[in-house]
Amino acid sequence: MREWIFKMRGGIWTLIFIAILFMVRGSSPEIITVSLAVVAAGQLWRCWSAGVIGLYRGENVKALKLATGGPYSLMRNPLYFGNFIIGLGWSMIAGKWAVLIFAVSFYLLYVLVIIPHEEEFLRSKFGSEYEDYCSKVKRFMPVKFDIKALKAPVNWETVKRSEIHTVISTVIGTAIIIAVSMCYD
């Protein structure tokens, strides 16, 4: 089941977006401005994470090496954290119930299903190296901040190739949510 959900995560993310969209009932310019900043921060975080990991995207979990630098030195799941920030920004435009429903949906989908599926793969592929990494770095919350660890090389070709779909989807999704919100003013 986890493998199937992992493969379908893009489509499920689209369903979450549509649910948020149906909850939009108008927002103030101030909330839209803050929400835009939140969405942009989430997308920038994703780009940085994609550039450090080097290889991702696909229907199956894969890894050539264990990413532990850059944002991966702060948390084990920075790409999903970026998703959370983007979804939070979208749901802020839709209102407090949308924020709550999004947060619960994200928890159910990512924390209980997708992340454990990936962790199982990483544990089997990297063994004690992954276990050691898990003992030092939490899933989403930084334990310590080491500026040297953030200096991981970023492969901008990987960002361009693998994150362009997400950037386009984020821009279009954000524009749609804002347009719908403005229809209610």
Contacts in CASP RR format, 6 or more apart in sequence:
PFRMAT RR
TARGET T0000
AUTHOR 0000-0000-0000
METHOD contacts of the structure
MODEL  1
MREWIFKMRGGIWTLIFIAILFMVRGSSPEIITVSLAVVAAGQLWRCWSA
GVIGLYRGENVKALKLATGGPYSLMRNPLYFGNFIIGLGWSMIAGKWAVL
IFAVSFYLLYVLVIIPHEEEFLRSKFGSEYEDYCSKVKRFMPVKFDIKAL
KAPVNWETVKRSEIHTVISTVIGTAIIIAVSMCYD
1 113 0 8 1.000
2 113 0 8 1.000
2 114 0 8 1.000
2 116 0 8 1.000
2 117 0 8 1.000
2 120 0 8 1.000
3 60 0 8 1.000
3 117 0 8 1.000
5 12 0 8 1.000
5 109 0 8 1.000
5 113 0 8 1.000
5 114 0 8 1.000
5 117 0 8 1.000
6 59 0 8 1.000
6 60 0 8 1.000
6 61 0 8 1.000
6 113 0 8 1.000
6 114 0 8 1.000
6 117 0 8 1.000
6 118 0 8 1.000
7 59 0 8 1.000
7 60 0 8 1.000
9 109 0 8 1.000
9 114 0 8 1.000
12 109 0 8 1.000
13 83 0 8 1.000
16 87 0 8 1.000
16 102 0 8 1.000
16 105 0 8 1.000
16 106 0 8 1.000
16 109 0 8 1.000
17 87 0 8 1.000
17 90 0 8 1.000
17 173 0 8 1.000
19 98 0 8 1.000
19 101 0 8 1.000
19 102 0 8 1.000
19 105 0 8 1.000
20 87 0 8 1.000
20 90 0 8 1.000
20 91 0 8 1.000
20 94 0 8 1.000
20 98 0 8 1.000
20 101 0 8 1.000
20 102 0 8 1.000
20 177 0 8 1.000
21 94 0 8 1.000
21 176 0 8 1.000
21 177 0 8 1.000
21 180 0 8 1.000
23 91 0 8 1.000
23 94 0 8 1.000
23 95 0 8 1.000
23 97 0 8 1.000
23 98 0 8 1.000
23 101 0 8 1.000
24 93 0 8 1.000
24 94 0 8 1.000
24 95 0 8 1.000
24 98 0 8 1.000
24 177 0 8 1.000
24 180 0 8 1.000
24 181 0 8 1.000
24 184 0 8 1.000
25 94 0 8 1.000
25 95 0 8 1.000
25 181 0 8 1.000
25 184 0 8 1.000
26 93 0 8 1.000
26 180 0 8 1.000
26 181 0 8 1.000
26 182 0 8 1.000
26 183 0 8 1.000
26 184 0 8 1.000
26 185 0 8 1.000
27 35 0 8 1.000
27 92 0 8 1.000
27 93 0 8 1.000
27 94 0 8 1.000
27 95 0 8 1.000
27 181 0 8 1.000
31 92 0 8 1.000
31 93 0 8 1.000
32 93 0 8 1.000
32 178 0 8 1.000
32 181 0 8 1.000
34 92 0 8 1.000
35 89 0 8 1.000
35 90 0 8 1.000
35 92 0 8 1.000
35 93 0 8 1.000
36 174 0 8 1.000
36 178 0 8 1.000
38 85 0 8 1.000
38 86 0 8 1.000
38 88 0 8 1.000
38 89 0 8 1.000
38 92 0 8 1.000
39 85 0 8 1.000
39 86 0 8 1.000
39 87 0 8 1.000
39 89 0 8 1.000
39 90 0 8 1.000
39 170 0 8 1.000
39 174 0 8 1.000
41 85 0 8 1.000
42 81 0 8 1.000
42 82 0 8 1.000
42 83 0 8 1.000
42 85 0 8 1.000
42 86 0 8 1.000
43 82 0 8 1.000
43 86 0 8 1.000
43 166 0 8 1.000
43 167 0 8 1.000
43 170 0 8 1.000
45 71 0 8 1.000
45 78 0 8 1.000
45 81 0 8 1.000
45 82 0 8 1.000
45 85 0 8 1.000
46 78 0 8 1.000
46 79 0 8 1.000
46 82 0 8 1.000
46 83 0 8 1.000
46 86 0 8 1.000
46 163 0 8 1.000
46 166 0 8 1.000
47 159 0 8 1.000
47 163 0 8 1.000
47 167 0 8 1.000
48 70 0 8 1.000
48 71 0 8 1.000
48 78 0 8 1.000
48 154 0 8 1.000
49 71 0 8 1.000
49 72 0 8 1.000
49 78 0 8 1.000
49 79 0 8 1.000
49 81 0 8 1.000
49 82 0 8 1.000
50 56 0 8 1.000
50 79 0 8 1.000
50 158 0 8 1.000
50 159 0 8 1.000
50 162 0 8 1.000
50 163 0 8 1.000
51 154 0 8 1.000
51 155 0 8 1.000
51 156 0 8 1.000
51 158 0 8 1.000
51 159 0 8 1.000
51 163 0 8 1.000
52 67 0 8 1.000
52 69 0 8 1.000
52 70 0 8 1.000
52 71 0 8 1.000
52 72 0 8 1.000
52 152 0 8 1.000
52 153 0 8 1.000
52 154 0 8 1.000
52 155 0 8 1.000
53 67 0 8 1.000
53 72 0 8 1.000
53 79 0 8 1.000
53 158 0 8 1.000
54 64 0 8 1.000
54 67 0 8 1.000
54 155 0 8 1.000
54 158 0 8 1.000
54 162 0 8 1.000
55 62 0 8 1.000
55 63 0 8 1.000
55 64 0 8 1.000
55 158 0 8 1.000
56 62 0 8 1.000
56 79 0 8 1.000
56 162 0 8 1.000
57 162 0 8 1.000
61 117 0 8 1.000
61 118 0 8 1.000
61 121 0 8 1.000
61 122 0 8 1.000
63 121 0 8 1.000
63 122 0 8 1.000
63 125 0 8 1.000
63 126 0 8 1.000
66 122 0 8 1.000
66 126 0 8 1.000
66 129 0 8 1.000
66 130 0 8 1.000
66 133 0 8 1.000
68 133 0 8 1.000
68 137 0 8 1.000
69 149 0 8 1.000
69 150 0 8 1.000
69 152 0 8 1.000
70 149 0 8 1.000
70 150 0 8 1.000
70 151 0 8 1.000
70 152 0 8 1.000
71 78 0 8 1.000
71 81 0 8 1.000
71 150 0 8 1.000
72 78 0 8 1.000
72 137 0 8 1.000
72 152 0 8 1.000
73 137 0 8 1.000
73 146 0 8 1.000
73 149 0 8 1.000
73 150 0 8 1.000
73 152 0 8 1.000
74 137 0 8 1.000
74 142 0 8 1.000
74 145 0 8 1.000
74 149 0 8 1.000
74 150 0 8 1.000
75 81 0 8 1.000
75 137 0 8 1.000
75 138 0 8 1.000
75 139 0 8 1.000
75 140 0 8 1.000
75 141 0 8 1.000
75 142 0 8 1.000
76 133 0 8 1.000
76 134 0 8 1.000
76 137 0 8 1.000
76 138 0 8 1.000
76 139 0 8 1.000
76 140 0 8 1.000
77 110 0 8 1.000
77 115 0 8 1.000
77 139 0 8 1.000
77 140 0 8 1.000
80 110 0 8 1.000
80 114 0 8 1.000
80 115 0 8 1.000
80 140 0 8 1.000
81 140 0 8 1.000
83 106 0 8 1.000
83 110 0 8 1.000
84 106 0 8 1.000
84 110 0 8 1.000
84 140 0 8 1.000
86 170 0 8 1.000
87 102 0 8 1.000
87 106 0 8 1.000
88 99 0 8 1.000
88 102 0 8 1.000
88 103 0 8 1.000
90 98 0 8 1.000
90 102 0 8 1.000
90 173 0 8 1.000
90 174 0 8 1.000
90 177 0 8 1.000
91 98 0 8 1.000
91 99 0 8 1.000
91 101 0 8 1.000
91 102 0 8 1.000
91 103 0 8 1.000
92 98 0 8 1.000
92 99 0 8 1.000
93 177 0 8 1.000
93 178 0 8 1.000
93 181 0 8 1.000
94 177 0 8 1.000
94 181 0 8 1.000
111 139 0 8 1.000
115 139 0 8 1.000
119 134 0 8 1.000
122 130 0 8 1.000
123 130 0 8 1.000
123 131 0 8 1.000
126 133 0 8 1.000
136 143 0 8 1.000
137 143 0 8 1.000
END
